């Protein structure tokens, strides 16, 4: 729960916006406001409906709050609050997080950044585990002075962690008015695992946790694809080299590996995979040590070369029969050489890979196009992770490698043969890595069955079929949770909802048709409303008036006008009179996506002309399309001279417009990413006269 108080001393209402950061993967599920002693709860709405209702409440000077997801990565949320004059408002935001087991532990992180000394500062963390608790460790990065204030009380199946600094203990110094509380409180723990497979059933839902550890590792074939373009120069390249040398040392003798480094050219340490002998590892470390960061970025060719090397090895029977093949891409930027269109790169990699090898994407830095890297990984059965470009880059890279360094099983299939089981989440998995956990959830009809049974099959290192059967009673957890006031009665139901929504979001991201995308969007919105969760397509709205005055029945006016279907990527042509130039870009969107870049007060673009300068015009790969450097909004972009058609003056044949083309969905020319401008309906967020 996040809590804050706001006082508006002015005689008129005022609006404020602020960002809220929660752990990645968490869902906000409640938003309440206490206005002058009266508490009001929020309701989940479709995003454009919620924004319209919030605007009406704000216009009438009412207390209102709107909470929405900033982006599809679900890490940052934006809250808008309207506070009437002379009013005190206290708001609370509740979120739920399904913890993921990584490297053998679960981790719950709290960011403690109050910004000021708090009269009451209480942190209480309760852990309930019916299977029993293993180690429970608490790490705080706030200040050494707080070490003795973090208390831990642990029993066989329960733990309670507290942190309650007094007003004086919070001060930076005995007479300081500022707080020393600024950091993270992290709780790491694991459960007692007598069995690799654990089924838990509660209130009509089952959760199946699978984490086998006593298995010999599968041999792996791993190709490291490393960006060595000019943007990697400095600390990022130095840290990447340091991490790679440590990772190479960690390879096992039965692993095969290779290195592809790329800028505008593609280089290979060796043209084929080699076994990780001490001699080969030392040779690879010398090669990595001599890498120099310079030039452009040709991601497309680098990835296709990596896929080709693995395919050649597979076709020539050079890979171990039960081995796992993976590609690890490390990059900090967008393509600047070769294929520049991100959708084409995705298509090329998927077409060549054909689901044979998993591809893991690591994006270094804050401005990397993480959406692209995440989709690249999703389409190829891999993981994506943002690596923050700082002194800890090497540690982050090494930690990610640990997650994928020990494949124990592959081709894992979960089956639930009894009647009464429905709506099961994803039950097929390509790999299981040591220290992870696979979770499958579903609904249980207690009228049809008194037990839940599962059958798991997989391939292990010894070329044997791994088989496991698990059975549990449907009422097995009722008594345990009834004994604790801190138990969450809907935990299995909400866990299932979060898993399902995340999987639907991933499916929607990969949907090939507009109809499929719309169907998935509707399912996500329905689940979000039913389970009271904020997603990229819903917002949580709250007003201080009763329902009769919220104008829920109001329908926005629909602008009348001509409309024609467009079956290709949207093209934008922006005329800049002050700069005496035209700028154009495409939005590499999916079929059915709708965007508004023009008139929304929060997201509007080009209402005020940006200052643009274009210089250093030079020859490009196409003699008829020169390239240049564009300065705009503090960004230096590589742009291409080209021609686009606008259909305003001639809606049949169009009129040719010569313009400077900005690549990668207009990145750097528009604020943020194009996904920030996606709307669920054609006229969502447009202002009406």
PEFENUR-V936819 format. One line per field, one symbol per residue. psi: psi as a letter, one per 30 degrees, with the letter a starting at -180 (. if undefined). Layout:
psi: ???
//
This chain:
psi: kkklkkkjflflkkkkklkkklkkflkkfkjlkjjhfkkkllkklkeeeeeeeeeeeefgglklkkklkelffgeklkkkkkjlkgkkkklkkklkkjkkkkhglkkkkkjjifflkkejjkkkkkkkjffkkbkjkkkkgdkffgeffjkkjkaeglkkkljikleeffkelegkflkfjjakjkjklllkifkfkkkkkkhgkkkjkjikfhkkkkkljkkkjkkhleffkbeeeeeeeeeeeeeeffklegkkllkkkkcflklkelflkllileeeeeeeeeeeegkkjlaajieeeeeeeeeeeeeeeefghfkkeglkklkjkjlgalkfkbkfjeeeeeeeeeeeehgekkkkkjjklfgkieeeeeeeeefhhalkkkjkiafgeeeeeeeeeeegfikellhkkkkjfllgklhkakgkkelkkkfakkkkllkkjfffkglkkkkkklkaeghljkkkkkklkfgffeeefffkfgkjfgeeeeeeeeeeeeeeeeeefgkfleeeeeeeeeeeeeeeeeghkklfglljkklfllffgfhffkkkkkkklkkkkkgakkkkjjkjeefhlkkllljillkfkkkjgefkfegklgekklkkkklhklkafjffilllkkkkhgkjkjlkkaklkkgefjgeflkkkklkkklhhgkfelkalfffgklflegkfkkk.
//
